[in-house]
Amino acid sequence: MRLLYSSMKRFLVLFFAICLSGTLAHAGEPAYLTLDQALQIALSENASVRIADLEIERTGYARKGSYATLFPQIDGSGSYQRTIKKQVMYMDFDMPGMGGGSSEGSSASRDGFEVGRWNTWSAGVSANMPLVNAQLWKSLKISDQDVELAVEKARGSRLETVTQVKKAFFSVLLAKEALNVYQSVFENAKENLELTQKKYNAQRASELDLTRAKTTLANAVPNMYDAANAVELGLWQLKAVMGVDLHSEIDVAGSLRDYADQMTGAEITDADLSGNSSLRQLSIQAEQLANTVKMQQYAYIPSLAVAFSYSINAMANDYNFSQYKWSPYSFVGLSLSIPIFSGGKRLNAVRQAKVQAAELDIQRTNAERQLQIAIRQYLGTMDTATKSYASAASAVESAQKAYSIARQSYDVGRSTLTDLNDAQLALTQSRLGECQAIFNYLSAKSDLEGTLGADFIENSNTNE
């Protein structure tokens, strides 16, 4: 049922994406996707997510195969043998009608006689079923946990995909903000060059000022091209993470400043790692190893099975099947297996499973420590980004005002072109710093939510 729902959902999401792309393609525009739309498509089309879903399906089949061992195993058989050379039987006593009385014995005793027939046919059916097998029962429990582990791994793949899509989406927004800043710098440099050219023609500016204005404009061009290339590469990365065609025409909607209201600081004080997928997987693996230890210990317990067999046989020298005489043979019985001595194999298997359980316990403790460190790092980054954003926002306002004053002053000849360029540089740095602070916060928040196991699907259902 889960796989059917997943397939239907994937079809609907893909159908929506194709329709949206096709509609906008006719209009000559890319399909603008919101963050939620990008996440929905990625959770349906991302390669890691699809592989994880198939892994759930595979382990489900494996579990059904394991449970099949509880049912009778029925097999049919059939054989045909053609005798090339019959066996010869010898007897050390005389039989009536075969001669005798001589000191040399009968011909059967002396030369022997052939036994059997040229053709041997047989067919049958056999069945066996375990009645008492503690080791088998425990292995079925481990098979159930294999499915549980596959489901958790699929959830981990979705969490990782959500984090990657968010960061790729925000990276594109950052690149577009940088492109806007550098385009603004280019436009300002172009206007300043035109103004300086007019002042130079009116002998109000020196040739040095004109050369500096041209240099400033030339320096603004590479930055603008680099920013445009960063946008293009960011979109390719986003499409790759989403699992869509790299040549599809899509773009991101909105801007980084739309997410500025989320910057409320690092409000999490006690991180709850109960939703972390890695720790959940380790917990399931620990349960599996505990059951593995018990399963190896159960190898000392006797097992009981029931068996049944029925067969028919016929021997003849010709191929006249209607005249064959078929001889049936059948039996039913119980088989009791009592482990006595295996050269220490079972004991060492138990010890090996216990060592693996101890190793996993150490890994879990170390993983939890590393996750706690990562969470503190994310929280620290978010707190720093929040403070940096407040400072950068104030700096942008001041720098914008300073640039306007410097521009007016330069227009009337009260300041130099160097002063105007310095004001432009300060404005550029403050605007980029503001966008970078928002991006750093959103990126750290995405990593934090992925580490804590904030499921996008569960959150979406809750919001609905």
N, C-alpha and C positions, 0 to 999 in steps of 0.2 A: 504494500500500500504506500509505504514511504517512497519507494522508487517510482511508482506511478505518479504520485503527486509531484515529485521532483521533475519528472519528464514533462508533465503538463505545464509546470511552471516555467521550465526552460523554454518550452515551445512558445508560450505566450510572451515571455520577455523578448525572445529573439524576434518574434513576429512584430512586436511593437518597435523594436530597434530598426528592423528592415523597413517597416512602413514609414517611420519617421525619417530615416535616411533617404528613402526613395522620394518622399514628398519634397524634402528640402533640396535634393539633388536636381529635381526639375526646376527649382527656383534658382539654382546656381549658388546655393549657400550651404555651409556645413551644418550638420545637426548639432545644436547646442544642448549639452547634457548637464543637468544638475548633479550634485554629488550623490544624491540618493539614486538617481537613475543610473549613474555609472556603477554604483555598488550593486544594484539589482542585476545589471547585465553581467558584471564580473562574477557574481555568485552563481550565475547560470552557465557562463561560457568559459570561465577560467580553467586552464588545463589541470591545475592541481586539484581544484574542487571536483572536476569530473572524474579524475583518477581516484580520488578518495571515495566518491560515490560507488564507483565500480569495485573498489576494495571491499566496501560494505556488502555488496552483492556477492562477491567471491567468498568472503568468510561465512555468509549466510548459507551458501551451498555447501561449504565445508562442514558446517555444523549439522546440516541435514544428513550429510554423508556419515558423520560420526554417530548420529542417533540411529542410523540404519543398522548398525551392528547389534542393536537390541532385538531386532526382528530375525526370524529364521532366514538363514542363508541357504537358498535352494539352487542346486546346480544339476544340470542334465549332462549325460555323457553317452557316447556311442563309439564303437570301435569295430574294425574289421581286420582280421589277420589271415594272410595266405601263407600256409606252411610250405617252405622250400624243401626241407628235409625233416622227415618225421623222427621223433625220438625212438630209440630202441630200448626195449626192456628185457632184462635177463632174469631168469628164475633158477634157484638152486634146488628145486624140487619138481617132481613130475606131476603133471596134471592129467586127469583122465582124457583119453581121446587124442593125446598129443604124442603118443608113442612112449616107449620106456622099456624097462627090463634089461637093457643093455648096460654094460659097465660104463659106457661113455655117457649115459644119460640121454634125455630127450633132445630133440633139435632146438626147442625153446631154451633149454638150459645151456645148450652149446652155442647156438648162433644168435639167440634172442629173437624178438619179434617187434615190429613197428607198432606204435600206439598213436591214437589221435586221428583227426581227419584234416583234409586239406584246407577247408574254410572254417573260420571261427568268427561268429557274429555275437556282439553283445551291446546292450543298451540299458540305461538305468537312470535313476534320479536319486539324489542324496540331499539331506537337509541337516543342519545343525544350528543350535541356538544356545547362547550362554544363559544359564539360570542364576548363578551366583558368581559375580566377578567384580570385586570392589575396586580394583584398579581401573577397569573399564568405566565404571560409573563415575569415578573421579575425573577421568579424562573427558567425559562429556561436559562436566562443569567447566573445565578449562576451555573447551570449544565454545561454550556460551560466552566466556570472558573474551575470547578472540573477537567475537562480533561486537561486544561492548567496546573493546579497544579500537576496533576499526571505526566505530561510530564517533568515538572521541577524537580520533585522528582526523576524521572528516571535519569535525567541528574546529579542530585546530587549523586545518587548511583554510577554512572559511574565515577564521579570525585573522590569519596571516594575510589572506587575500584582501580583506577589508582594510587592514593597516596599509598594505602596499598601494591600494587604489587611492586611499585618502592622501597619502604622502605624494603620490604621483599627481593627483588632482591639484593639491596645494602647490606643488612645484611648478605646474603650468601657470597657475594664478600668479605666483611670484615672478616667473619669467615675463608674463604679460605686464605686470606692474613695472618691472625694470625696463621693459621696452617702452612703456608710456613715459617713464621718467627720462630715458635717453632721447626719445623723440621730442619731448619738451625741451631738453637741453639743446638739441639740434635746431629746433625752431627759434629758441632764444638766441643761439649763436648766429643764426642766419639773419635775424632781425638786427642784432648788434652789429653785424658786418655791414648791413645796408645803412644803418645809422652812422657807423664810422666812415663809410665811403662818402656819404653826403657831407660829413664834417670835414673829411680830408679834402673833398672838392672845394669846400668853402674855406679851406685853409684854417680850420678850427681844430684839426687833429693832425698829429704827426704821422709820418710814414711808418714809424715804429708801431703806433697804435693800429694802423691799418693792417700791418703784417701780423700783429698779435691776434687781431680779429679773424683774419683768414686762417691762422694756425688753430685757433679755438674751434672754428667750424670744421676744419679738417679732422681734428682730434675727436670730434663728436660723432663722425660717421662710423668708424670701426665699432665703437661701443653700441651703436644702434643696430648694426648688422649682427654683432655677437648676441645681442639680446633677442633679435628675431630668430636667429638660429637656435637659441636656447628654448624658445617657445616651440619651434618645430620638433626638436628632439624630445622635449617634455611630452608633447602630444603623442609621439611615437611610443614613448615609454608607457604612457597611460593606456594606449590601445593594446600594447603587448600584455600588460597586467590584466586588462579587462578580458583578453582572449578574443578580440574581434580582429577583423582584417586590417592589416597595417595601412592599407591604401584607402580605407573608408574615410569619408569626409566628416569628421566630428570635431567639436570644439567644446570648451568648458564655458559654462554660464556663470555670471556673477564676478565678483572681485574679492580680493583678500579682505578688504575693509568691511565686507558684509559679515565677516566672522569676528570682527573686533569686539562685538558685544559679549562673546564667549570668554573673553580674557578677564576672568574674575579672580585669578590667582590660583595657587595650589591649595585647594580646600581640603584635600584628602590628608588626613593625619595618621590614620591606622589602616594600612593597605590590607585588604582581604584577598588572599591568594586562592581562595576556595574555587574560584572560577577559572584559574589558570589551566590551560589545556595541557601543558607539559607536566605539571604536577599531577593532574588527573590521570594522565597516561601512565606515569610512574606508579601511582596508587593501584591502578588496575593490574599493571605488571607485577607489583608486589603481591597482590592477591593470587595471581596466577602462579607465582613461584611458591607461595604457601601451599596451594593445592597440589603443585608439582611434588613438593616434599611429601605430602600425604600420599600421593599416588605412588611414589617410589616405595614408601613404607608399606602400602597395601600389597606390594608384590610378594610379601611374606604370607599373605592370606591365601588359603586354598581356593581354587575355583572349580565350579561345577557346570557342566554343559550336557545337553541332550543331543543325541545324533540319531538319524534314521537313514536307511538306505534300502533301495529296491532295484533289482536288476534282473534281466533275463538274458539267457545265453543259448546259443545254438551252434552245433558243429555238423558239417556236412561235407561231402566230396563233390557235390554238384551245386547248381544255382537254381534249383527248383524250390523256390521259397514257400510255395503252398504246402510242400511236404515236410518242411522243417519241423523239428520237435524242439520247442522252446522250453528251457528249464528256468523257472523263476528262483530268485534268491533274495531274501530281505531280512532286515534286522532293525531293532530299535534298542538304544541303550543309553546309559549315563556314563559320563567321563569325569572322574575326579582327579584334579591335578594338585599335588601337594608339593610346594617348594621345599627342598631339603638342602641342597648345596649348589652354589653357583660360582665358587671360587672367589667370593667377595664382590661379585658384580653388583648385586642389589645394594649391599652396604655402601659401596663407593658411589652408586647413583644417588643415594640419599644424601651423602656428604656433599656431593657436587651441587645438588639443588640447594642445600643450606648455605653453601658458600656464595652461590649466585644471589640468594636472597639477601645476604649480608652486604654484598657489593651494591645491590640496588638500593638498599637502605642508605648507604653512604652517598650514592649518587643523588638521591632525593634530598638529603640534608644539604649537600653542596649546591644543588640546583635552587633550592629555596633561598639560600644565602645570596646567590648571584642575582636572583630575581628581586630580592629586597634592595640590593645595591642599585640595580637598574631602576627600580621604582623611585628611590631617593634621587637618582640622577634626573629622571624625567620631571619629578616635582620641582627640583631645583631649577631646571631649565625653564619650566613654566613660570615659576616665580620671578626669575630673572627677566624673562621675556615680557611679563606683565609690567614690571618696573621700567624696562627699557622702552616699552611702547608709550607709556605715559610721558617719559622724558622726550622721546622722539616726536610725539605729537606736538608737544610744546615747542620743540626745536623747529619743526616744520612751519608752525605759525610764525615764529620769530624770523626764520630764514626767509620766508615768503615776503614778510614785511620789509626786511632788510634789503632783499633783492629789488623790490619796487622802489624803495628810496634810492638805492644805488643807481637804478636805471634812470630815474628822474634827474638825479644829480649829474649823471654822465651826460644826459641830454642837454642840460643847461651849462655844462662845462665845469661843474663844481667838484667832480670826482674823475678819477682816471679809469681807463679801461681795465687796469689791474684790479681796482676796487670792485668793478662790476663782475669780473671773472671770479674773484674771491667770493662774492656774494652768491654767484651761480653755483660754485662748487659747494658751498655750505648748504644751499638749498637741495642740491642733488644728494649729498650725503645724508641729510636729515630725512628726505623722502624715502631713500633706499633703506635707511635704518628703521624707519617706521614699518615698512613692508616686511623687512627681515625679522623684526620682532614678532609680528603677527604670525609669520611662517614658522618661526622657531617654536612658538607656543602651540600652534596647531599640530606641528610634526611631533612634538613631545607628548601632546595629549593623545594623538593617535597611537603612539607606541605604548603609552600608559594604559589606554583602554584595551589594546590587544593583549598586554601582559595580564591585566586583571580579568580578561575573558569576557569583556562586554560584547555580547552577541548582537550584531546589527539586526538580524531577523527578529529576535525576541524583543528588542527595543522598538522595532517598527510595529510589531503586533500590539505592543503595549500602548503606543501612541495612537493607534487606530481605535 
